Amino acid sequence: MSNICKTVTLRTRKIKNGTQLSFYLDYYPGYRNEMTMKVQRHESLGIYIFAKPKNQRERDYNERMTEKAEALRCRRYESIVNERYDFFDKEKQKGDFLEYFKMKAEKKNKKWECVYKHFEAFCEGKCMFGEVHVGLCNKFKDYLFTAPQTIHKEHKLHNNTIVGYWSTFRAVLHTAYKDHKIEENPNAFLDRINTIPTEKEHLSQPELIHLANTECKEPALKKAFLFACLTGLRKSDIKGLTWKKIQPYGDGGMFITMRMQKTQQLVNNPISEEALELIGFYDGEHNPEDKVFPEFKDKMTGSVLRNWIKAAGITKHITFHCARHTFGSLQVDAGTGIYTVQHLLGHKNVGTTQIYANMADESKRESVNRITLKPKGTPRLKIVGQR
């Protein structure tokens, strides 16, 4: 008997007086089990179906179990084919997974680079492809819950940051498996981490107007922040925005076309006249390759931003990213449909956009006031102390 298996066939045998069928795999002409070193021809799957289903429920059950058995057959055959063509020889498993991770991170974005740095610290600067298995991945997940923040090292990572990092790490595993760098994809055996709902701080319409009329020490910061409030762009996208990315519609008006750095989503969003005036779009000719905000720097988003917010009398904890939250929440407040807001913000999932619907205080107030105990035309009861 040859030790090279050519086919894996799904078969059944009768059990329990012929009332049930048991699935098993038939390996032809067989393969050598690395644990026992014996040539194996058959493998029982421990999956059973009705030999003669009596009703639709039993037929549905048989169909589901057959699909599971077929999935196992495909996995077994894939594993054998990989071994046959030596896809995962010992030399390949000695390859540097950490170097592979670093290379992928450099081509992606800042989040991938952050996750790489954490994984590098976790594995102490050394990790081979052959070491990437479910146990190692789960230990890295545990590490993330104790890991310090990149800047404020006295603080641990926030739960939702860990969710994003874990999701990115799983994407790396999927990519490595797709590139035939690791033998199995651990993702099927790794649990997800649930997010914790958080309040996305944002400015109300009056606060935004008041802030726009408050002097800022850095005019470049003020222009960039207000532009983000009017367009919903992230800081990374604003920094990379060039004049050529602002294009005209055929029937008038302008739109921004760009691929968002964080999600790689392609957006083609209309831009308001007010936003165009803010950046001086009509003030003369612009070099298409020049940046719209050349003087805007990351260092401005720290104490300079906080002092500007404070000078406007706003006590909320406002970061630059809150400009994006402001755009989303004010759009929902204004009655823009949730799916339209989703596309404006470039969200992949409408569930992410739904958060802004929960933040829309004005629409909530209007909604609750639609229910009344008074006959139509009766003035609303004024509560004592209410202005």
N, C-alpha and C positions, 0 to 999 in steps of 0.2 A: 504493500500500500504506500502510495506517495505521501510525503509529509506536506505537500503544497495543496491547500484546499482550493478548489476551483469554483464550487457553487455552495450556497447555503439555501436550503429549501424549507419552507414552513409546512409541516405536516401535522396530522392529528391521529390519535389512537383512541379506541373505545375504552371506557372505564365504567365502573359501577353498573354492571349488567347491561352495558350498552346505552344507558340513559344519558351519559355525558361523554364529551370528547375532550381529550387533553392535548394541548399544543406542544410540539417539540420541534427542534431544529435538526435537520439532516445535513451533515457536512460531507461533501463528496470531493475527493475520496477520504477526507478526514484531515485533522490538524493536530499538532502536538501541543498538549496542555503544558504550559511552562511551569506550573506548580507541581504537577504529578509526573511530568515528562512522559506521559502515556499518550498515544494517539487516540483522539476522541472522535467518534462518528456521530453520536447523538447528544442532544442537550434538552432536558425537560425545562419548560418555561414556567411551570406552575400556574398556567392559565387554562381555565376550563370553560366550556360552552355547552349548551343543550344540544344533544344529538338530534332531537326532533322537537323544535320549539312549538309550543301549543298555542301561543297567542302573540300579539304584537309586542308586548313587554319583553317576552323571552327573545323574540327576533331582534329587537333593539339592543338587548343585552349582548347577544351573540355578535352583532355588528361592532359594538364598542370594543369588546374583548379581542375580536379579530384584528382591529386596527392597532391595538396595543401590541399584539403578538407580531404583526408585520413590522411595526416600528423597531422592535427588538431585533428582528431578523436583519433589517437594514443596518442597524448599528454593529451587529456582529460581523456582517459581511464587509462593512467599511473598515473595521479594525483589521480584519484578515488581509484585505487588499493593501492597507497601509504597510503591514508587515511584509507582504509579498514583494512590494516594490521598495522596501527598505526606506520608507519615508522618515522613519524616526529611529535611525541608527544611533549608536552610542555617541558618536562624534557630534551629531546634531544636538543631542540633549545636553552636551557640554557647552553649547553656544551661550553667549552672554545675553540673557534676557534683559538685564538692566540697561545695557547699551542699546538694545532694540527699543526699549521703553523710552529712553532719552531721545533717540532719533525721531520717534513718532511724536513725542511731546513738542519738540522744536518746530515741527511742521504744523502743529495744531494751534493751541492758544495758551494763555497764561494759566488757566485752570489745570490743563494737562501737565504743565511744567511744575505747578505746585504739588500735584499728586505724585509726580515723579520724585520730587525732592523728599516727600514724606516716605515713599517706598524705599528710596535709597537709604534714608536714615533707619528705617525699620529693618532692612536686611543687611545693614552695616556695610553698604557699598559693594555687595557681591551676591549675585543670584543667577543661576544657570537655568536654561529652559527646562531641564529635567527636574528642577526643584519646584516648578509651578504646578501645584496641585490644590485640591480643596482645602486641606489642612492649613497650608501656608496662607492661602487667601483669607480664610476665616481669622487667622491670627493677625493679619494686616488690618482686618476690619476692627478687631478688638483694640489694636494699636491706635487707630484713628480716634477712638473715644478718649484716649489719654494724651494724645499728641498736642503740643502747644501751637498757638497761632504763629504765623510767620513773623509778624511785626511785634505784637504784644505777647511775648513768650510767657509772661506770667499767667496768661489766660489760656484755657483749653479751647479747642475748636467748637463752634456752635453746632448743634444737632443738624440743622439744615445744611450747613457747610459740609458736614460729614456725609450727608445724603448725596450731595453733588459729587464729592470726591470718590465715594464708593461707586457711584454710577459711572464715573469716568474710568476708574480702574477696571470695572467689568467690561467697558468698551475696549480697553487695551487687551484684555484676555480674548475677547471675541476676534479682534484684529489679528492677534498672534495665532489663533487657531485657524482663521481663514487663510493666513499666509503659510500654513503648514509648519509653524515654528514649535507648537506644542501638540502633543499627541491627542489629548482630550480637552474639550471646552468645559472648564469647571463651573461656568455660569448656571448650568442646569441644576446644580446642587448648592448654589449660594442664595441665601435669603436677601431680600431687599430690606432697606432701612426706611421706616416711615417718617415723613416730614411732620414737623410740629407747626400748626398754623401760627403765623406771626402777624403783627400789625405793620402794614407798610405805610410808614409816615409819609404824608403828602401835604401840600399847601391847598388851602381853600381858594376860591376865586378872589375874594377880597384880599387875602394875604398875598397872593401872587401879584395883584395890581399894586399893592402897597410896596412890595419888594422891588418891583420894576421902577418905582419912583423914589427908591432909596439909593443914595450914592454908595458906590463900592470902590474900595481902594485899587482894585485891579479891574479896569474896564473889560479886559479880555475874558475874565472869569464871568462877569455879569452878562456879557453878550452870549457866551457859550451856555450858561445855565438857563437863561431865559429861552434860548433857542431850543434847548432840550425840553423845556416845559411846553413849547409850542409844537414839537415834532415827535417827542417820545423816544428820541435816539439815546443810546447809551453813551457814556463818556468815551469809550474806545472808538465808537463809530464817529463821534464828533471830531475827535483828534485826527482821524484818518479821512475826513470829508474834504474832497477837492471840488473845485468849481465845475469840473466836467461831469460830476455826478448829479448836478442839478440840470435837468433836461426839460424842454418845453413839450406840452401836449399839442397835438395837431390842431385842436380847436380852441387853443388859448389856455393860459395857466401853466404852472410849472410843477414838476415832481422830482423827488429824490430817488435815484436808482442806485442801490448798493447791496453788497452781501455783508450781513452783520457778522462782526468778528467772533462773537460769542457762540452763536448757533449756526453760523454759515447759511442762514436763511436769506434768500433773495427777496428784497422788498422794493416795491415801486410805489411810493407814497406821495400823494399830492402835498404841496407845501403852501401854507397860507400867505397871503399878501403881506400880513404883518410880520411873519417870519422872514420873508424876503427883504422887507425894509430894514429889519433889525440887523441883518448881515451886510447891508449896503449893496444888494444885488443890482440895483438900478443906478449905482453911482458912477458907472463907467465900465470899460472893458476889463475882463479878468483873464489871467493866464489859466487855461483849463487845468494845467498840472499843479497849480498853486493850491495850498491848503486854505480853506475858508477861515480857519481859526489858527493862524501860524503862531500867535503869541500866547495861546492858551497852554498852560503847563499843569502837570499833576500836583505840584507843590502848592498851587493856588487853592486846591480843594480842601485844605486843612484849616488852619487858623484864620486865613483871609475869608474863606466862605463863612465860617462860624461868626466872625465879627460882623460881616455884612448882614447875616440873618438876625443877629442880636440888635444891630442898629435899626432894623425894620420893626423891632418890638415883637418879633416872633420867638416864642419860647420852645417850640418843638425842636426835636433833634433832627435837623435836616442835613443830609449828606448830598453829594452831587447826584447820586442815583435816585434820590427822592424826586428829582425833576421828572424822571420817567414815570414814577408813580403818580405824580401830579397830573401829567398828561392823561394817563389811563383813567384815573378817578374822575377828572373833570369831563372827559369825553362821555363816560357813563352817566354822570350827573346831567349832562346836556341832552341825554336821550339817544346817544349813538348806540346802535345795536351791538351786542356783545361780540358777535362774529366779525363785525367791521373793526371793532377795537382790537380783536385778536390779530387781524391781518395788519393793522396799522403798527402794532407793537412787534410783529414778527414772531408771535408765540406759535410753537408747534402744537400745543395742546390748549384747547379752549378752557380747560380746568384751571390753567394758570391765570387766564384773563378773568375768570369768574371772581377772583379775589377782589378785583376792582368794583364789581357789582356790590359786594358786601361792604365796600368802603363808601358807597354813594349815599351820604347822609341826607342830602337834599331830597333825593327821590324816595328815601325811606320816610321822611317827614310827610311828603305829599301823599304817600300810600296810606299811612295810618290815619290821616285826616279824612280819607274817603269814607270811612265807617263812622256813622253818627247815630245818636239816639234822638236827634231832633227832627221834626218835620221839615220838608224842603222849604227853604226860604227863611227859616228861623236863624237869627244871628248865633254864632258860635259862642258858647259860654266862656266868659273871660275869667281866668283863674286869678285869685288874689295874689298880688305881687308880680303878675305878668305884665310886661310892658306892651 
